[in-house]
Amino acid sequence: MKFDTLQQGISFHENYARVSGFDTRLYSTKKRKSDGKISLKYCVCNKEGFRETPRLQSNCKKKRPITRMGCNARITVKLIND
């Protein structure tokens, strides 16, 4: 699909994810060397990847649940100059 801006592509995917029953997060961005503008954004499922093993802390009152489970869903939005 083609969009006028990167943000429109990200918004489309966020709406699709909400309707489909999952959530997303921005993973990474790339900038062009010539002018420093953002040319690429990666949007991934919020369960993508794995967290590092947490260090045991004696002052930790509540353990956080595991939220990242290795989901591979991802979309790349790229700025193309026509």
N, C-alpha and C positions, 0 to 999 in steps of 0.2 A: 504494500500500500504506500501511497505517497501523501505526505502532509506538508503544509507550508512552513512549519517550524518544528524544531525538536520537541518543544513542550507539548505541541498538539499530538505528536506521536506517543509521548509518554502518557498523556492524559487519556488517550484512546485505550491504551493497554491497561491503565489503572481501572477504567470503567469496565472493560472486558473482564478483568480479574475479579472485580467486586461482584459482577453478575454471575460469574462462573463459580464463585465460592472460595477464592483464595486471595491472599494479599501479596503486594509486591514491595520492593525497596530498590533504590538506586544503588548499583554495585560499583560502578566506575564511570569516569568520563575521560575523554581524550581531547586535547587541544591541538589546533593546527600550529605548526611552527612558524608559518609565515605571518599570521596576524594575531595569534593567541586566542581566537574564538573557539568555543567548544564545537567539535565536529562529530562527536560520537558519544552515545550514552548507552550503558548496559543496564537493563532493568531485569531483576531476577525475582523468583519466588521468595517469600520471606523465610521459607524453610530450606533454602539453598545452602549447601556447604555444611561444615561442622564447626562447632566452637572448640577452642582449645580447652584442654582439661583444666578446670578451675583449681587454683591452689587452695589448699585447706587453710581456712582462716578461723582462728578461735573466736574472733569477735563477730562472726557471721550469725545473724539472728534467724534469717529465713533463707532456705535454699531456693534458687530459681529453677523452674522447670526447664527441661531440655526443649528448645524450640527449633533448632536447625537439625534437619534429618537427612540431608543429602539430596534434596530435590534438584533436578537438572533443568527445570523450566527456566527459560531465559529469552529475552528479546533484545536485539540490538537496533537502536535508532541512529541513523547516519544522515548527516547533512550532505546533500548532493547539490552542487552548483550546476544549474542547467544553462 
